[in-house]
Amino acid sequence: MSNERIDDALTIDGLPDDLRRPILLLAFFGWNDAAEAATDAIKFLRNIEPGAPIASLDPDEFFVFTEHRPTVKWIDGDDARREVVWPTTEFTILRRPQAEHDLVLGLGTEPDLRWKRYCQAVLQVAEMANVEEVVTLGALLADVAHTRPTRVSGGSSNPERQKQFGFQASRYEGPTGIVGSIGDACRLAEVPHMGFWASVPHYVTSRHNPGATKALLTELDRVFDLELDLRHLDGAQERYRAQIDSALDDKPDIRDYVRNLEAQTDEEAPASEAESEPLDSDDIMEAVNRLLRGDESN
């Protein structure tokens, strides 16, 4: 199939017809993507087997460009030029011969407009690729310590898979993002859906959290047997932790706050020790991120 436009916003470019039990795996920049942990996971998978997009969603239908501005990129080469890059949602393919499933990887930015139509266009890609399951990745800010392994929660629309992988049913109520909206669209369309969420420290606003990205990829590996080589993320994770530890060296109050988070995680500290005076999270983020920006002044 070549350059076929199904919906006004959806273009299909050469969707393969030989995918093996494909899974649609999605992540979105924005509200559902703390520290870009989810989108970095998709980027990692895309880099394993780079290829041209097999489908895309036109951003004109879904974005307010004063909110999500396009960017300018310089292209080197014989035809050197500047190119405008739009917040397009693109779908690529990752084949894993050693696994049971090929992956359709969707990467985009949470849209501003027409979410229901956007979700239907995404599900149209799933239908045309004949995927067995839609899987969404997300990351959220939480009261967790950067010194502890990243927690990943999961959920499945299939009660048997929910039990098989030890997922705990979520009882969250409140605002949701495009990840939650796609999950609900899957429910209404009776499309199997699975979702994973990584918890990242709320007091660190660095753009990337390699430990959280690795945790999401590790969970995907556990469920789908992708046999991913994640070793190079270990070094990035160690450097990330070391930078934050260094930022806390002369901040005893913040260091104590982190210790309390560790105690809550480990369930080791008595309640009296864990009940220290709360700190202003803005003060915490300012102190930590000053060093991450390379500004060590007080």
C-alpha positions as semicolon CSV with decimal commas, in nm:
position;residue;x (nm);y (nm);z (nm)
1;M;0,000;0,000;0,000
2;S;0,156;0,333;-0,099
3;N;0,074;0,686;0,013
4;E;-0,291;0,603;0,081
5;R;-0,490;0,866;0,272
6;I;-0,771;0,697;0,467
7;D;-0,879;0,981;0,696
8;D;-0,811;1,343;0,602
9;A;-0,545;1,342;0,875
10;L;-0,400;0,993;0,825
11;T;-0,157;0,892;0,551
12;I;-0,041;0,532;0,501
13;D;0,295;0,487;0,325
14;G;0,377;0,128;0,239
15;L;0,233;-0,060;0,537
16;P;0,391;-0,409;0,528
17;D;0,155;-0,703;0,487
18;D;0,392;-0,961;0,641
19;L;0,406;-0,843;1,003
20;R;0,412;-1,122;1,259
21;R;0,143;-1,083;1,524
22;P;0,214;-0,710;1,546
23;I;0,182;-0,495;1,858
24;L;0,116;-0,119;1,834
25;L;0,340;0,056;2,087
26;L;0,273;0,427;2,156
27;A;0,425;0,717;2,350
28;F;0,362;1,091;2,339
29;F;0,560;1,399;2,437
30;G;0,378;1,617;2,685
31;W;0,171;1,569;2,999
32;N;0,200;1,187;2,997
33;D;0,577;1,190;2,956
34;A;0,760;1,304;3,272
35;A;1,135;1,336;3,203
36;E;1,055;1,211;2,850
37;A;1,098;0,858;2,984
38;A;0,824;0,710;2,763
39;T;0,918;0,883;2,439
40;D;1,286;0,803;2,502
41;A;1,186;0,436;2,522
42;I;1,022;0,456;2,180
43;K;1,324;0,642;2,042
44;F;1,549;0,364;2,174
45;L;1,342;0,104;1,990
46;R;1,331;0,310;1,671
47;N;1,710;0,337;1,671
48;I;1,749;-0,042;1,676
49;E;1,617;-0,063;1,321
50;P;1,582;0,286;1,169
51;G;1,335;0,308;0,885
52;A;1,101;0,540;0,703
53;P;0,756;0,600;0,853
54;I;0,483;0,365;0,732
55;A;0,207;0,601;0,846
56;S;0,168;0,954;0,980
57;L;-0,092;1,192;1,118
58;D;-0,114;1,545;0,976
59;P;-0,060;1,793;1,263
60;D;-0,281;2,061;1,106
61;E;-0,590;1,884;1,235
62;F;-0,478;1,848;1,595
63;F;-0,243;2,126;1,706
64;V;-0,248;2,493;1,799
65;F;0,092;2,592;1,666
66;T;0,130;2,884;1,904
67;E;0,123;2,619;2,180
68;H;0,328;2,352;2,001
69;R;0,543;2,553;1,763
70;P;0,722;2,383;1,473
71;T;1,100;2,399;1,489
72;V;1,365;2,480;1,230
73;K;1,634;2,222;1,155
74;W;1,949;2,269;0,947
75;I;2,007;1,997;0,686
76;D;2,370;1,950;0,576
77;G;2,478;1,813;0,239
78;D;2,489;1,919;-0,123
79;D;2,143;2,067;-0,085
80;A;2,207;2,237;0,250
81;R;1,896;2,409;0,377
82;R;1,677;2,491;0,670
83;E;1,375;2,268;0,717
84;V;1,066;2,320;0,932
85;V;0,987;2,020;1,153
86;W;0,619;1,985;1,250
87;P;0,479;1,792;1,549
88;T;0,375;1,497;1,335
89;T;0,278;1,158;1,476
90;E;0,477;0,893;1,291
91;F;0,459;0,514;1,286
92;T;0,759;0,293;1,206
93;I;0,829;-0,080;1,216
94;L;1,063;-0,282;1,439
95;R;1,099;-0,650;1,355
96;R;1,229;-0,880;1,631
97;P;1,291;-1,221;1,466
98;Q;1,362;-1,383;1,804
99;A;1,031;-1,262;1,949
100;E;0,672;-1,360;1,869
101;H;0,571;-1,008;1,774
102;D;0,681;-0,735;1,536
103;L;0,627;-0,384;1,667
104;V;0,452;-0,086;1,511
105;L;0,606;0,211;1,693
106;G;0,401;0,528;1,725
107;L;0,572;0,846;1,844
108;G;0,406;1,185;1,864
109;T;0,311;1,485;2,075
110;E;-0,005;1,501;2,283
111;P;-0,249;1,694;2,059
112;D;-0,429;2,015;2,149
113;L;-0,750;1,952;1,954
114;R;-0,996;1,682;1,841
115;W;-0,880;1,408;2,073
116;K;-1,161;1,168;1,983
117;R;-1,079;1,194;1,615
118;Y;-0,708;1,159;1,691
119;C;-0,772;0,839;1,889
120;Q;-0,983;0,697;1,606
121;A;-0,706;0,771;1,355
122;V;-0,455;0,589;1,578
123;L;-0,691;0,291;1,603
124;Q;-0,726;0,297;1,225
125;V;-0,352;0,236;1,202
126;A;-0,394;-0,052;1,446
127;E;-0,676;-0,199;1,237
128;M;-0,491;-0,169;0,908
129;A;-0,178;-0,326;1,056
130;N;-0,392;-0,603;1,207
131;V;-0,230;-0,557;1,547
132;E;-0,311;-0,797;1,830
133;E;-0,279;-0,539;2,105
134;V;-0,227;-0,167;2,161
135;V;0,035;-0,082;2,425
136;T;0,081;0,268;2,566
137;L;0,378;0,401;2,763
138;G;0,368;0,690;3,008
139;A;0,565;0,848;3,291
140;L;0,444;1,052;3,586
141;L;0,594;1,267;3,861
142;A;0,576;1,094;4,199
143;D;0,710;1,096;4,555
144;V;0,995;0,859;4,476
145;A;1,370;0,882;4,536
146;H;1,621;0,903;4,251
147;T;1,839;0,652;4,441
148;R;1,585;0,370;4,416
149;P;1,491;0,157;4,115
150;T;1,215;0,309;3,905
151;R;0,872;0,170;3,977
152;V;0,666;0,068;3,676
153;S;0,295;-0,001;3,708
154;G;0,105;-0,190;3,442
155;G;-0,248;-0,273;3,346
156;S;-0,428;-0,479;3,086
157;S;-0,783;-0,488;2,953
158;N;-0,750;-0,869;2,960
159;P;-0,807;-1,002;3,315
160;E;-0,599;-1,311;3,240
161;R;-0,299;-1,105;3,131
162;Q;-0,356;-0,874;3,426
163;K;-0,316;-1,176;3,656
164;Q;-0,038;-1,337;3,450
165;F;0,195;-1,039;3,479
166;G;0,099;-0,938;3,832
167;F;-0,055;-0,604;3,739
168;Q;-0,251;-0,416;4,003
169;A;-0,579;-0,264;3,888
170;S;-0,567;0,116;3,898
171;R;-0,843;0,306;4,079
172;Y;-0,721;0,647;3,968
173;E;-0,983;0,916;3,918
174;G;-0,905;1,261;3,782
175;P;-0,766;1,437;3,475
176;T;-0,623;1,220;3,202
177;G;-0,410;1,271;2,894
178;I;-0,396;1,130;2,544
179;V;-0,259;0,799;2,678
180;G;-0,569;0,749;2,894
181;S;-0,792;0,861;2,609
182;I;-0,644;0,606;2,370
183;G;-0,685;0,337;2,635
184;D;-1,055;0,425;2,663
185;A;-1,092;0,432;2,284
186;C;-0,950;0,080;2,280
187;R;-1,206;-0,025;2,541
188;L;-1,495;0,116;2,338
189;A;-1,365;-0,049;2,020
190;E;-1,297;-0,377;2,205
191;V;-0,931;-0,363;2,106
192;P;-0,697;-0,533;2,360
193;H;-0,495;-0,271;2,544
194;M;-0,202;-0,273;2,785
195;G;-0,041;0,028;2,954
196;F;0,280;0,091;3,149
197;W;0,364;0,390;3,369
198;A;0,704;0,480;3,515
199;S;0,725;0,690;3,833
200;V;0,999;0,956;3,825
201;P;1,115;1,186;4,109
202;H;0,906;1,502;4,123
203;Y;1,197;1,708;4,259
204;V;1,415;1,663;3,948
205;T;1,306;1,836;3,629
206;S;1,591;1,723;3,405
207;R;1,478;1,649;3,053
208;H;1,576;1,281;3,055
209;N;1,570;1,002;3,314
210;P;1,760;0,704;3,171
211;G;1,667;0,482;3,466
212;A;1,296;0,534;3,403
213;T;1,341;0,472;3,031
214;K;1,528;0,151;3,105
215;A;1,259;0,042;3,351
216;L;0,987;0,080;3,086
217;L;1,194;-0,110;2,828
218;T;1,270;-0,383;3,084
219;E;0,899;-0,426;3,149
220;L;0,826;-0,448;2,777
221;D;1,102;-0,707;2,748
222;R;0,951;-0,908;3,032
223;V;0,608;-0,915;2,872
224;F;0,697;-0,953;2,504
225;D;1,040;-1,128;2,512
226;L;1,204;-0,871;2,286
227;E;1,559;-0,958;2,402
228;L;1,668;-0,595;2,421
229;D;2,027;-0,499;2,498
230;L;1,990;-0,221;2,756
231;R;2,346;-0,217;2,890
232;H;2,441;0,124;2,755
233;L;2,158;0,279;2,958
234;D;2,329;0,164;3,278
235;G;2,611;0,415;3,240
236;A;2,369;0,697;3,165
237;Q;2,167;0,602;3,472
238;E;2,476;0,607;3,695
239;R;2,577;0,952;3,567
240;Y;2,224;1,080;3,623
241;R;2,227;0,965;3,986
242;A;2,578;1,095;4,046
243;Q;2,483;1,444;3,922
244;I;2,186;1,462;4,156
245;D;2,387;1,324;4,449
246;S;2,649;1,592;4,388
247;A;2,380;1,860;4,382
248;L;2,262;1,745;4,725
249;D;2,607;1,739;4,891
250;D;2,566;2,079;5,053
251;K;2,188;2,066;5,087
252;P;2,129;1,868;5,410
253;D;1,759;1,952;5,431
254;I;1,693;1,825;5,079
255;R;1,915;1,524;5,139
256;D;1,703;1,441;5,445
257;Y;1,390;1,474;5,234
258;V;1,531;1,222;4,985
259;R;1,619;0,987;5,272
260;N;1,258;1,002;5,387
261;L;1,146;0,908;5,038
262;E;1,390;0,617;5,049
263;A;1,248;0,510;5,383
264;Q;0,894;0,520;5,250
265;T;1,003;0,308;4,956
266;D;1,187;0,057;5,171
267;E;0,925;0,058;5,447
268;E;1,204;0,051;5,701
269;A;1,190;0,381;5,887
270;P;0,965;0,433;6,194
271;A;0,682;0,677;6,141
272;S;0,845;0,936;6,367
273;E;1,151;0,948;6,142
274;A;0,950;0,975;5,825
275;E;0,742;1,267;5,949
276;S;0,987;1,550;5,894
277;E;0,878;1,900;5,802
278;P;0,775;1,905;5,434
279;L;0,996;2,099;5,196
280;D;0,884;2,329;4,922
281;S;0,916;2,123;4,603
282;D;1,005;2,437;4,405
283;D;1,305;2,493;4,636
284;I;1,409;2,131;4,589
285;M;1,391;2,150;4,212
286;E;1,577;2,481;4,201
287;A;1,866;2,344;4,410
288;V;1,897;2,017;4,220
289;N;1,855;2,154;3,872
290;R;2,104;2,436;3,926
291;L;2,381;2,178;3,914
292;L;2,223;1,985;3,628
293;R;2,232;2,310;3,428
294;G;2,599;2,354;3,521
295;D;2,530;2,655;3,745
296;E;2,679;2,589;4,088
297;S;2,626;2,939;4,224
298;N;2,399;2,988;4,528
